[in-house]
Amino acid sequence: MSDMKKAMERLREGLPAKGWTITSYGPDRSPSKSLELTAVSPKKFSVSIRLLDRTRRPRPGAPSMIYVDLTSECFQVPKNKTADKY
């Protein structure tokens, strides 16, 4: 198992201990079937983590990468407060 796959496995095992809920884990819908992990946090965050494995990528010699897309709920300044205090 490659180091990148091991890293994805550690994320799958470790995120729940930090309060995250894994909503999906497995191959995505792309032709290369990249390994993807999706999780949500009770603190209004969601994350999609994808392993772009060089052995499955169309460009020869392209390095393997882990792509992380983190999304958060929009922040709103509380009433009677100003944004410069945050």
A tleap script that builds the chain and sets N, CA, C and O, in Angstrom:
source leaprc.protein.ff14SB
mol = sequence {
  NMET SER ASP MET LYS LYS ALA MET GLU ARG
  LEU ARG GLU GLY LEU PRO ALA LYS GLY TRP
  THR ILE THR SER TYR GLY PRO ASP ARG SER
  PRO SER LYS SER LEU GLU LEU THR ALA VAL
  SER PRO LYS LYS PHE SER VAL SER ILE ARG
  LEU LEU ASP ARG THR ARG ARG PRO ARG PRO
  GLY ALA PRO SER MET ILE TYR VAL ASP LEU
  THR SER GLU CYS PHE GLN VAL PRO LYS ASN
  LYS THR ALA ASP LYS CTYR
}
set mol.1.N position { 0.859 -1.182 0.000 }
set mol.1.CA position { 0.000 0.000 0.000 }
set mol.1.C position { 0.898 1.235 0.000 }
set mol.1.O position { 1.852 1.315 0.774 }
set mol.2.N position { 0.593 2.190 -0.864 }
set mol.2.CA position { 1.411 3.395 -0.964 }
set mol.2.C position { 1.249 4.267 0.279 }
set mol.2.O position { 0.277 4.137 1.023 }
set mol.3.N position { 2.223 5.159 0.490 }
set mol.3.CA position { 2.151 6.090 1.625 }
set mol.3.C position { 0.903 6.962 1.543 }
set mol.3.O position { 0.294 7.272 2.566 }
set mol.4.N position { 0.522 7.357 0.337 }
set mol.4.CA position { -0.662 8.208 0.162 }
set mol.4.C position { -1.931 7.447 0.562 }
set mol.4.O position { -2.817 8.014 1.202 }
set mol.5.N position { -2.018 6.186 0.191 }
set mol.5.CA position { -3.188 5.385 0.585 }
set mol.5.C position { -3.213 5.192 2.098 }
set mol.5.O position { -4.280 5.207 2.713 }
set mol.6.N position { -2.037 5.012 2.695 }
set mol.6.CA position { -1.958 4.894 4.145 }
set mol.6.C position { -2.437 6.186 4.812 }
set mol.6.O position { -3.118 6.147 5.836 }
set mol.7.N position { -2.078 7.323 4.226 }
set mol.7.CA position { -2.516 8.614 4.765 }
set mol.7.C position { -4.037 8.739 4.700 }
set mol.7.O position { -4.662 9.224 5.644 }
set mol.8.N position { -4.625 8.308 3.600 }
set mol.8.CA position { -6.089 8.348 3.470 }
set mol.8.C position { -6.734 7.436 4.516 }
set mol.8.O position { -7.762 7.785 5.097 }
set mol.9.N position { -6.140 6.290 4.748 }
set mol.9.CA position { -6.658 5.350 5.746 }
set mol.9.C position { -6.568 5.958 7.146 }
set mol.9.O position { -7.487 5.808 7.951 }
set mol.10.N position { -5.452 6.649 7.438 }
set mol.10.CA position { -5.309 7.311 8.745 }
set mol.10.C position { -6.350 8.408 8.916 }
set mol.10.O position { -6.886 8.581 10.011 }
set mol.11.N position { -6.645 9.150 7.858 }
set mol.11.CA position { -7.696 10.161 7.933 }
set mol.11.C position { -9.046 9.512 8.221 }
set mol.11.O position { -9.805 9.997 9.060 }
set mol.12.N position { -9.342 8.423 7.530 }
set mol.12.CA position { -10.625 7.724 7.731 }
set mol.12.C position { -10.756 7.235 9.169 }
set mol.12.O position { -11.842 7.278 9.746 }
set mol.13.N position { -9.674 6.780 9.733 }
set mol.13.CA position { -9.696 6.272 11.106 }
set mol.13.C position { -9.614 7.391 12.146 }
set mol.13.O position { -10.198 7.274 13.223 }
set mol.14.N position { -8.901 8.465 11.836 }
set mol.14.CA position { -8.636 9.506 12.818 }
set mol.14.C position { -9.651 10.626 12.898 }
set mol.14.O position { -9.839 11.197 13.973 }
set mol.15.N position { -10.309 10.961 11.807 }
set mol.15.CA position { -11.254 12.082 11.831 }
set mol.15.C position { -12.414 11.873 12.814 }
set mol.15.O position { -12.781 12.820 13.509 }
set mol.16.N position { -13.004 10.677 12.902 }
set mol.16.CA position { -14.092 10.504 13.875 }
set mol.16.C position { -13.672 10.787 15.322 }
set mol.16.O position { -14.487 11.251 16.119 }
set mol.17.N position { -12.424 10.516 15.661 }
set mol.17.CA position { -11.935 10.797 17.014 }
set mol.17.C position { -11.876 12.298 17.280 }
set mol.17.O position { -11.839 12.727 18.433 }
set mol.18.N position { -11.866 13.095 16.213 }
set mol.18.CA position { -11.837 14.556 16.333 }
set mol.18.C position { -13.230 15.162 16.176 }
set mol.18.O position { -13.361 16.380 16.063 }
set mol.19.N position { -14.272 14.324 16.166 }
set mol.19.CA position { -15.643 14.815 16.085 }
set mol.19.C position { -16.249 14.830 14.695 }
set mol.19.O position { -17.411 15.205 14.541 }
set mol.20.N position { -15.500 14.436 13.683 }
set mol.20.CA position { -15.999 14.417 12.309 }
set mol.20.C position { -16.797 13.140 12.062 }
set mol.20.O position { -16.504 12.091 12.634 }
set mol.21.N position { -17.808 13.246 11.202 }
set mol.21.CA position { -18.583 12.085 10.765 }
set mol.21.C position { -18.222 11.792 9.317 }
set mol.21.O position { -18.377 12.655 8.452 }
set mol.22.N position { -17.746 10.592 9.047 }
set mol.22.CA position { -17.423 10.188 7.680 }
set mol.22.C position { -18.740 9.871 6.980 }
set mol.22.O position { -19.485 8.995 7.420 }
set mol.23.N position { -19.027 10.579 5.893 }
set mol.23.CA position { -20.269 10.338 5.162 }
set mol.23.C position { -20.062 9.439 3.951 }
set mol.23.O position { -21.003 8.792 3.490 }
set mol.24.N position { -18.837 9.393 3.432 }
set mol.24.CA position { -18.543 8.451 2.351 }
set mol.24.C position { -17.040 8.219 2.282 }
set mol.24.O position { -16.239 9.086 2.631 }
set mol.25.N position { -16.681 7.021 1.820 }
set mol.25.CA position { -15.283 6.658 1.643 }
set mol.25.C position { -15.230 5.580 0.575 }
set mol.25.O position { -15.856 4.528 0.706 }
set mol.26.N position { -14.487 5.848 -0.470 }
set mol.26.CA position { -14.370 4.875 -1.546 }
set mol.26.C position { -14.053 5.557 -2.859 }
set mol.26.O position { -13.734 6.746 -2.881 }
set mol.27.N position { -14.136 4.812 -3.963 }
set mol.27.CA position { -13.827 5.402 -5.272 }
set mol.27.C position { -14.862 6.453 -5.674 }
set mol.27.O position { -16.058 6.297 -5.426 }
set mol.28.N position { -14.374 7.527 -6.300 }
set mol.28.CA position { -15.292 8.556 -6.785 }
set mol.28.C position { -15.848 8.146 -8.150 }
set mol.28.O position { -15.631 7.018 -8.593 }
set mol.29.N position { -16.559 9.051 -8.813 }
set mol.29.CA position { -17.208 8.733 -10.102 }
set mol.29.C position { -16.331 9.018 -11.319 }
set mol.29.O position { -16.770 8.829 -12.453 }
set mol.30.N position { -15.104 9.467 -11.097 }
set mol.30.CA position { -14.221 9.791 -12.215 }
set mol.30.C position { -13.777 8.512 -12.928 }
set mol.30.O position { -13.866 7.426 -12.355 }
set mol.31.N position { -13.303 8.628 -14.162 }
set mol.31.CA position { -12.809 7.442 -14.872 }
set mol.31.C position { -11.664 6.744 -14.140 }
set mol.31.O position { -11.496 5.532 -14.268 }
set mol.32.N position { -10.875 7.505 -13.372 }
set mol.32.CA position { -9.749 6.892 -12.659 }
set mol.32.C position { -10.159 6.291 -11.316 }
set mol.32.O position { -9.351 5.643 -10.650 }
set mol.33.N position { -11.430 6.508 -10.913 }
set mol.33.CA position { -11.938 5.950 -9.650 }
set mol.33.C position { -11.043 6.327 -8.466 }
set mol.33.O position { -10.650 5.475 -7.669 }
set mol.34.N position { -10.730 7.620 -8.371 }
set mol.34.CA position { -9.875 8.111 -7.292 }
set mol.34.C position { -10.524 7.866 -5.937 }
set mol.34.O position { -11.738 8.003 -5.786 }
set mol.35.N position { -9.712 7.504 -4.959 }
set mol.35.CA position { -10.203 7.292 -3.600 }
set mol.35.C position { -10.621 8.634 -3.011 }
set mol.35.O position { -9.860 9.600 -3.051 }
set mol.36.N position { -11.838 8.691 -2.463 }
set mol.36.CA position { -12.358 9.946 -1.928 }
set mol.36.C position { -12.966 9.718 -0.551 }
set mol.36.O position { -13.643 8.718 -0.313 }
set mol.37.N position { -12.716 10.659 0.349 }
set mol.37.CA position { -13.294 10.655 1.683 }
set mol.37.C position { -14.084 11.950 1.841 }
set mol.37.O position { -13.579 13.031 1.539 }
set mol.38.N position { -15.310 11.838 2.311 }
set mol.38.CA position { -16.135 13.013 2.584 }
set mol.38.C position { -16.560 12.935 4.041 }
set mol.38.O position { -16.968 11.881 4.528 }
set mol.39.N position { -16.459 14.085 4.740 }
set mol.39.CA position { -16.800 14.115 6.162 }
set mol.39.C position { -17.416 15.460 6.524 }
set mol.39.O position { -17.204 16.465 5.846 }
set mol.40.N position { -18.182 15.454 7.610 }
set mol.40.CA position { -18.776 16.695 8.123 }
set mol.40.C position { -18.432 16.824 9.608 }
set mol.40.O position { -18.229 15.837 10.316 }
set mol.41.N position { -18.374 18.082 10.047 }
set mol.41.CA position { -18.059 18.393 11.432 }
set mol.41.C position { -19.250 19.105 12.063 }
set mol.41.O position { -19.938 19.866 11.383 }
set mol.42.N position { -19.507 18.876 13.347 }
set mol.42.CA position { -20.606 19.592 14.000 }
set mol.42.C position { -20.338 21.094 14.103 }
set mol.42.O position { -21.238 21.858 14.451 }
set mol.43.N position { -19.120 21.520 13.807 }
set mol.43.CA position { -18.777 22.946 13.850 }
set mol.43.C position { -19.045 23.624 12.510 }
set mol.43.O position { -18.479 24.679 12.224 }
set mol.44.N position { -19.910 23.023 11.682 }
set mol.44.CA position { -20.361 23.614 10.410 }
set mol.44.C position { -19.302 23.593 9.313 }
set mol.44.O position { -19.242 24.502 8.486 }
set mol.45.N position { -18.468 22.555 9.306 }
set mol.45.CA position { -17.488 22.368 8.248 }
set mol.45.C position { -17.777 21.066 7.518 }
set mol.45.O position { -18.342 20.132 8.088 }
set mol.46.N position { -17.384 21.014 6.254 }
set mol.46.CA position { -17.393 19.759 5.515 }
set mol.46.C position { -16.089 19.685 4.726 }
set mol.46.O position { -15.498 20.707 4.380 }
set mol.47.N position { -15.659 18.471 4.451 }
set mol.47.CA position { -14.402 18.291 3.742 }
set mol.47.C position { -14.535 17.148 2.747 }
set mol.47.O position { -15.179 16.133 3.012 }
set mol.48.N position { -13.910 17.343 1.603 }
set mol.48.CA position { -13.786 16.298 0.596 }
set mol.48.C position { -12.288 16.134 0.344 }
set mol.48.O position { -11.606 17.087 -0.033 }
set mol.49.N position { -11.788 14.932 0.553 }
set mol.49.CA position { -10.365 14.649 0.391 }
set mol.49.C position { -10.233 13.562 -0.660 }
set mol.49.O position { -10.839 12.497 -0.544 }
set mol.50.N position { -9.440 13.837 -1.685 }
set mol.50.CA position { -9.320 12.895 -2.806 }
set mol.50.C position { -7.849 12.562 -3.044 }
set mol.50.O position { -6.991 13.443 -3.079 }
set mol.51.N position { -7.585 11.281 -3.204 }
set mol.51.CA position { -6.244 10.815 -3.555 }
set mol.51.C position { -6.141 10.766 -5.074 }
set mol.51.O position { -6.844 9.999 -5.733 }
set mol.52.N position { -5.268 11.584 -5.612 }
set mol.52.CA position { -5.002 11.555 -7.050 }
set mol.52.C position { -3.739 10.710 -7.240 }
set mol.52.O position { -2.619 11.219 -7.209 }
set mol.53.N position { -3.950 9.416 -7.434 }
set mol.53.CA position { -2.885 8.424 -7.501 }
set mol.53.C position { -2.205 8.457 -8.864 }
set mol.53.O position { -2.869 8.350 -9.895 }
set mol.54.N position { -0.895 8.602 -8.870 }
set mol.54.CA position { -0.169 8.712 -10.140 }
set mol.54.C position { -0.337 7.483 -11.016 }
set mol.54.O position { -0.238 7.586 -12.238 }
set mol.55.N position { -0.590 6.319 -10.419 }
set mol.55.CA position { -0.746 5.107 -11.221 }
set mol.55.C position { -2.076 5.096 -11.969 }
set mol.55.O position { -2.259 4.304 -12.894 }
set mol.56.N position { -3.000 5.960 -11.581 }
set mol.56.CA position { -4.308 5.999 -12.235 }
set mol.56.C position { -4.536 7.287 -13.013 }
set mol.56.O position { -5.617 7.497 -13.563 }
set mol.57.N position { -3.520 8.154 -13.061 }
set mol.57.CA position { -3.688 9.442 -13.730 }
set mol.57.C position { -3.301 9.329 -15.197 }
set mol.57.O position { -2.421 8.544 -15.551 }
set mol.58.N position { -3.957 10.114 -16.052 }
set mol.58.CA position { -3.720 9.999 -17.492 }
set mol.58.C position { -2.348 10.493 -17.942 }
set mol.58.O position { -1.844 10.031 -18.965 }
set mol.59.N position { -1.734 11.413 -17.213 }
set mol.59.CA position { -0.428 11.940 -17.617 }
set mol.59.C position { 0.681 11.089 -17.027 }
set mol.59.O position { 0.798 11.012 -15.804 }
set mol.60.N position { 1.486 10.458 -17.835 }
set mol.60.CA position { 2.611 9.684 -17.321 }
set mol.60.C position { 3.566 10.593 -16.536 }
set mol.60.O position { 3.863 11.706 -16.970 }
set mol.61.N position { 4.032 10.128 -15.413 }
set mol.61.CA position { 4.990 10.900 -14.632 }
set mol.61.C position { 4.371 11.924 -13.695 }
set mol.61.O position { 5.086 12.562 -12.922 }
set mol.62.N position { 3.053 12.092 -13.751 }
set mol.62.CA position { 2.404 13.054 -12.853 }
set mol.62.C position { 2.502 12.522 -11.425 }
set mol.62.O position { 2.277 11.335 -11.188 }
set mol.63.N position { 2.838 13.395 -10.469 }
set mol.63.CA position { 2.982 12.915 -9.090 }
set mol.63.C position { 1.626 12.615 -8.445 }
set mol.63.O position { 0.601 13.177 -8.833 }
set mol.64.N position { 1.641 11.730 -7.468 }
set mol.64.CA position { 0.438 11.494 -6.674 }
set mol.64.C position { 0.223 12.702 -5.775 }
set mol.64.O position { 1.182 13.341 -5.343 }
set mol.65.N position { -1.030 13.012 -5.497 }
set mol.65.CA position { -1.374 14.156 -4.658 }
set mol.65.C position { -2.602 13.831 -3.828 }
set mol.65.O position { -3.408 12.979 -4.202 }
set mol.66.N position { -2.738 14.510 -2.708 }
set mol.66.CA position { -3.971 14.481 -1.945 }
set mol.66.C position { -4.573 15.868 -2.061 }
set mol.66.O position { -3.954 16.862 -1.680 }
set mol.67.N position { -5.784 15.924 -2.590 }
set mol.67.CA position { -6.501 17.178 -2.822 }
set mol.67.C position { -7.528 17.344 -1.706 }
set mol.67.O position { -8.325 16.440 -1.455 }
set mol.68.N position { -7.512 18.498 -1.034 }
set mol.68.CA position { -8.422 18.757 0.079 }
set mol.68.C position { -9.284 19.965 -0.254 }
set mol.68.O position { -8.773 21.027 -0.611 }
set mol.69.N position { -10.600 19.794 -0.133 }
set mol.69.CA position { -11.559 20.880 -0.354 }
set mol.69.C position { -12.367 21.036 0.937 }
set mol.69.O position { -13.223 20.208 1.249 }
set mol.70.N position { -12.082 22.111 1.681 }
set mol.70.CA position { -12.745 22.372 2.954 }
set mol.70.C position { -13.767 23.483 2.761 }
set mol.70.O position { -13.466 24.524 2.177 }
set mol.71.N position { -14.967 23.252 3.255 }
set mol.71.CA position { -16.051 24.224 3.120 }
set mol.71.C position { -16.582 24.552 4.504 }
set mol.71.O position { -16.707 23.674 5.358 }
set mol.72.N position { -16.896 25.831 4.722 }
set mol.72.CA position { -17.480 26.221 6.004 }
set mol.72.C position { -18.748 27.018 5.764 }
set mol.72.O position { -18.963 27.591 4.696 }
set mol.73.N position { -19.572 27.032 6.787 }
set mol.73.CA position { -20.784 27.843 6.744 }
set mol.73.C position { -20.366 29.316 6.698 }
set mol.73.O position { -19.312 29.673 7.224 }
set mol.74.N position { -21.165 30.155 6.086 }
set mol.74.CA position { -20.856 31.585 6.014 }
set mol.74.C position { -20.835 32.197 7.408 }
set mol.74.O position { -21.681 31.890 8.248 }
set mol.75.N position { -19.869 33.058 7.641 }
set mol.75.CA position { -19.760 33.740 8.926 }
set mol.75.C position { -20.567 35.026 8.868 }
set mol.75.O position { -20.499 35.771 7.891 }
set mol.76.N position { -21.323 35.277 9.911 }
set mol.76.CA position { -22.065 36.522 10.024 }
set mol.76.C position { -21.680 37.187 11.331 }
set mol.76.O position { -21.603 36.540 12.376 }
set mol.77.N position { -21.442 38.471 11.258 }
set mol.77.CA position { -21.108 39.234 12.458 }
set mol.77.C position { -22.370 39.352 13.311 }
set mol.77.O position { -23.420 39.751 12.808 }
set mol.78.N position { -22.276 39.010 14.598 }
set mol.78.CA position { -23.441 39.121 15.470 }
set mol.78.C position { -23.961 40.563 15.543 }
set mol.78.O position { -23.214 41.522 15.348 }
set mol.79.N position { -25.240 40.686 15.825 }
set mol.79.CA position { -25.840 42.016 15.965 }
set mol.79.C position { -25.093 42.798 17.029 }
set mol.79.O position { -24.624 42.233 18.018 }
set mol.80.N position { -24.987 44.092 16.820 }
set mol.80.CA position { -24.319 45.025 17.738 }
set mol.80.C position { -22.822 44.782 17.859 }
set mol.80.O position { -22.203 45.224 18.827 }
set mol.81.N position { -22.233 44.092 16.897 }
set mol.81.CA position { -20.779 43.860 16.875 }
set mol.81.C position { -20.239 44.359 15.540 }
set mol.81.O position { -21.004 44.574 14.599 }
set mol.82.N position { -18.930 44.543 15.456 }
set mol.82.CA position { -18.319 44.936 14.193 }
set mol.82.C position { -17.311 43.870 13.768 }
set mol.82.O position { -16.756 43.161 14.607 }
set mol.83.N position { -17.085 43.766 12.496 }
set mol.83.CA position { -16.219 42.730 11.947 }
set mol.83.C position { -14.755 42.943 12.344 }
set mol.83.O position { -13.988 41.980 12.367 }
set mol.84.N position { -14.351 44.172 12.656 }
set mol.84.CA position { -12.959 44.402 12.981 }
set mol.84.C position { -12.548 43.790 14.322 }
set mol.84.O position { -11.361 43.782 14.649 }
set mol.85.N position { -13.495 43.282 15.097 }
set mol.85.CA position { -13.174 42.619 16.370 }
set mol.85.C position { -13.010 41.115 16.204 }
set mol.85.O position { -12.819 40.405 17.191 }
set mol.86.N position { -13.082 40.616 14.966 }
set mol.86.CA position { -12.973 39.181 14.734 }
set mol.86.C position { -11.762 38.836 13.940 }
set mol.86.O position { -11.523 37.662 13.658 }
savepdb mol mol.pdb
quit
